[in-house]
Amino acid sequence: MPGGSESLNKAPSELSAPPVGRTSVRIERSLLTAYDTILARHMDPGVLLDEKGEVLHYFGHTEPFLEPLTGRPSRDILQRVSGQVKVAIMTILQRIRNGEHKVVFHKIRTEQTDGGSLDLVADSIFDPVSKTRMVHLQFVVPEIPVASAKVDTPEAEFSMDRHSVQRIAELEQELATTRENLQASIEELQTTNEELQTANEEMIASNEELQSTNEELQSVNEELYTVNAEYSLKNEQLAILNSEHNALLESLDIGLVYLDGNLRIGKYNNAIQNILQLLPQDIGRPLEHLAIQLEDSQALLDAVKSVMERGQQAQSIAVTKSGCHYQQRVIPYTAPGGGINGVVITFTDVSELRSAHEFMRLNEQRLDLAMRNARQGLWEMDYSTGICFFSDNLYQILGYEKEELAASLDALTAIIHPEDRRQWLRLYRQHLKGENETTEFSTQFRVESASGHHKWFLCRGRVSKRSNDGKASLVLAMMTDISEVKAMEMSLRDTERRLELSMQSANQVWWDWNIVSGQLIIHAVDQCILGYDCEMVGHREEFWWSRVPDDEIAAVRGSLNDHFAGKEPYWRSEHRYRSSDGTHRWVIDFGQVIERDGDGNPVRMIGITQLNDVPKKAQLALESSEATYRAVVEDQSELIARLDAEFRVTFCNRAFKDLWNHTSEQLLGHSPWLLRKGVEIRQIRQTLATLSVDQPTYTERETIDQDGASRRVVEWKYRALFNSAGRFRVIRLWVGISLKFLPMRNVYSNCSPRRIVPKNLLNTPTAPRANFSLS
């Protein structure tokens, strides 16, 4: 009904206060009680599920169909069922997710019902407001007619084998996808590790280059201090050494300008042109009147004034408008008398050094980001100084604060799992001594975090520097958190074991067929189900095609071509194979194309082959036995019929049809008591209700007078058939007819009986008196 059980569970006060902007609807408490009573009386036992299979509501008395819960509470419906019912519900949920609106399964074997089986009826319910889909699942006992179980979809008898095979195929496809994703992740991780190692080596080389450059700059700075001192001491000799001085200034790649005590231009060189575009006529002009090509020219003027006032040099980084970086120095010029007689401004181009620093900073950021994303940490052990370094990322992935774990290899070794500690120490010590053949060490071990949990780590490193006597001087190592990878590996191994056990117990093998190359790889736990060694016979499809009987190979290829052409979503073929001992055994092949080329032609196919020898032979024997049984019953002169639980004809032999002069279509589905005179079905039901397993038969005789000249005796014999639980199932009816003649009418002794019944007799609501005559 609209609103579902959710609205019925709300209090009346909540129902009486509608949301703002919506039409209010009042529902009285008595009406809610009536809804609940009607649902309890007329709705079949069932549950309302969401798309995940969790129970939202129970309808009716569902306890006979569900197993009691133990342990932690759960709303998962699959925790309350088992056996074929569990597989059926899983299949129903999958088909509902795939877009089906109604699913019906019949004759599902279960121990929860008296009949040993039940029917499942599932309806998809879509809520357009919340955009969610729910499933209404009903439990129906076959003996009880369920009006609500009538559906428009075709009835389907549940097959455990078919749905298990389908589920296994889906799991195999998921397993193949998981394997591919895991392999891709491993390859990406290896590539990332190699790139990080290369970046680390480049950073070390860059650091060494920067140190060398810094030493050179220091030497240049010392030389500049010496030159400036010489210039201060030999200021009086400038006139004499002017030409030499100019030559010297022009030879420098450091921009230089001299300002006198009034901050006017006194001397400059051409290297200053990138900052101050000076001309010879600019000598004597104030600095503040010139166009300074710096982003912050005012900072230069302030620095000059500050140096003039305080007598202390100022140093900073200046950036030109074109983006070049210079080391700016403002140095006070001291006169021979001891006073400040001006300033000297120098600009040293540090753009390359700045770029190198920026490049190193970006590389450090990239490395830090990569290590964070890859959950990696770095540690470094300098044996020359005894200092051990742990990166911040290492503390983070280990789960410790810096105060909780000292930066030392002894502290790291102490938190390694005892089962892995000895192997780690042996491998590390061998690498320090140079006993390993490889240039780096790599091992996996578990580490106990501060919370007490153990995580898996991959530790890879190498000795990056050794002393002259060959002893390790510096060790660099990278630790990677591989707990998730380890968990995936363990889960994958468990899944493979369960799959192998399941296929071995079901007499199955799975195969992978490259249709283009003709390679067919059979995967079996031990020996193939047909007695062949899959490795010995090779991986060519011709071997298996040659084992299919000639009279069946056309049908097998035809069904396979239908699947290749897209007419069938899956390929299923039941046929025979010649086994290793020469006998033919029945199998079921089930597969699907998983890869096609650009033109839609099949390229790769996977599937399952299941041994079906015993069930198929039993089926053939049953069909033969049933055919023999039908032939024997049809040839009996005695009238035989079988009735269902509603006392309607489900089968009758030729003699039975000849008696009533009706066809099978006219008799099947109707009660034979409509053809008897004055018989009430209610009385027959009461009599048959007294039958039991110990006394299953009931006989009744009826004498019919014919024209006062002869009598016909009809014997009705009923046999009730019961199931294994002793419950009434069907009825078999035998009708025997004999004739008794009066003495004066023995002239009819050679006549055969003939039944005269109107054609519309079976459709008559009341049973007429039987009309027999002899002719």
URZI-V15465 format. One record per backbone hydrogen bond with DSSP energy under -0.5 kcal/mol. CO is the residue of the C=O (numbers start at 0). NH is the residue of the N-H. Records with the same first field share a line. If there is no record, write none. Layout:
BEGIN
CO=NH  NH
END
This chain:
BEGIN
0=3
2=6
3=7
4=8
6=9
10=13  14
11=15
13=16
15=17
18=21
25=27
27=31
28=32
29=33
30=34
31=35
32=36
33=37
34=38
35=39
36=40
37=41
38=42
44=138
45=58
46=48  136
47=55  56
48=134
49=52
52=76
53=49
56=47
58=45
59=61
61=64  65
62=65
74=54
75=78
76=79
79=66
81=84  85
82=86
83=87
84=88
85=89
86=90
87=91
88=92
89=93
90=94
91=95
92=96
93=97
94=99
95=98
100=123
102=121
104=119
105=157
106=108
107=117
112=115
115=109
117=107
118=139
119=104
120=137
121=102
122=135
124=126  133
125=127
126=130  131
131=126
132=50
133=124
134=48  136
135=122  137
136=46
137=120  139
139=118
140=143
142=144
144=146
145=148
146=149
148=150
155=105
157=159
158=162
159=163
160=164
161=165
162=166
163=167
164=168
165=169
166=170
167=171
168=172
169=173
170=174
171=175
172=176
173=177
174=178
175=179
176=180
177=181
178=182
179=183
180=184
181=185
182=186
183=187
184=188
185=189
186=190
187=191
188=192
189=193
190=194
191=195
192=196
193=197
194=198
195=199
196=200
197=201
198=202
199=203
200=204
201=205
202=206
203=207
204=208
205=209
206=210
207=211
208=212
209=213
210=214
211=215
212=216
213=217
214=218
215=219
216=220
217=221
218=222
219=223
220=224
221=225
222=226
223=227
224=228
225=229
226=230
227=231
228=232
229=233
231=234
233=236
234=237
236=240
238=241
240=244
241=245
242=246
243=247
244=248
245=249
246=250
247=251
248=251
252=254
254=346
255=268
256=344
257=265  266
258=342
259=262
262=286
263=259
264=283
266=257
268=271
269=272
270=273
271=274  275
274=276  292
275=277
278=281
279=282
281=284
284=264
285=288
286=289
289=291
290=276  292
291=293
292=320
293=296
295=299
296=300
297=301
298=302
299=303
300=304
301=305
302=306
303=307
304=308
305=309
306=310
313=329
315=317  327
317=325
318=294
319=322
323=319
324=349  350
325=317  327
326=347
327=315
328=330  345
329=313
330=343
331=333
332=340  341
334=337
338=334  340
340=260
341=332
342=258
343=330  345
344=256
345=328
346=254  348
347=326  349
349=353
350=354
351=355
352=356
353=357
354=358
355=359
356=360
357=361
358=362
359=363
360=364
361=365
362=366
363=367
364=368
365=369
366=370
367=371
368=372
369=373
370=375
371=374
374=480
376=478
377=390
378=476
379=381  388
380=382  474
381=385  386
386=381
388=379
390=394
391=395
392=396
393=397
394=398  399
398=449
400=403  404
405=407
407=411
408=412
409=413
410=414
411=414
412=415
414=447
416=419  420
417=421
419=423
420=424
421=425
422=426
423=427
424=428
425=429
426=430
427=431
428=432
429=433  434  435
430=433
440=460
442=458
444=456
445=416
446=448  454
448=451
452=448
454=446
455=481  482
456=444  458
457=459  479
458=442
459=477
460=440
461=463  475
464=472  473
466=469
470=466
472=382  383
473=463  464
474=380
475=461
476=378
477=459
478=376
479=457  481
481=485
482=486
483=487
484=488
485=489
486=490
487=491
488=492
489=493
490=494
491=495
492=496
493=497
494=498
495=499
496=500
497=501
498=502
499=503
500=504
501=505
502=507
503=506
506=610
508=608
509=522
510=606
511=513  520
512=514  604
513=517  518
517=540
518=513  520
519=521
520=511
521=523
522=509
527=530
529=579
531=527  533
532=536
538=519
539=542  543
540=544
541=545
543=546
544=547
546=577
548=551  552
549=553
551=555
552=556
553=557
554=558
555=559
556=560
557=561
558=562
559=563
560=564
561=566  567
562=565
569=571
570=590
572=574  588
574=586
576=578  584
578=581
582=578
584=576
585=611
586=574
587=609
588=572
589=607
590=570
591=605
594=602  603
596=599
600=596
602=514  515
603=593  594
604=512
605=591
606=510
607=589
608=508
609=587
611=615
612=616
613=617
614=618
615=619
616=620
617=621
618=622
619=623
620=624
621=625
622=626
623=627
624=628
625=629
626=630
627=631
628=632
629=633
630=634
631=635
632=635
638=734
639=652
640=732
641=649  650
642=730
643=646
647=643
648=668
650=641
652=656
653=657
654=658
655=659
656=660  661
662=666
663=667
666=669
669=648
670=673
671=674
672=675
675=678
677=679
679=682  683
680=684
681=685
682=686
683=687
684=688
686=689
687=690
694=691
695=719
697=717
699=715
701=713
703=711
704=706
705=708  709
708=741
709=705
710=739
711=703  713
712=714  737
713=701  715
714=716  735
715=699  717
716=733
717=697
718=731
720=728  729
722=725
726=722
729=720
730=642
731=718
732=640
733=716  735
734=638
735=714
737=712
739=710
741=744
742=745
744=747
745=748
747=750
751=774
753=772
754=756
757=760
759=762
760=763
769=771
770=755
772=753
END
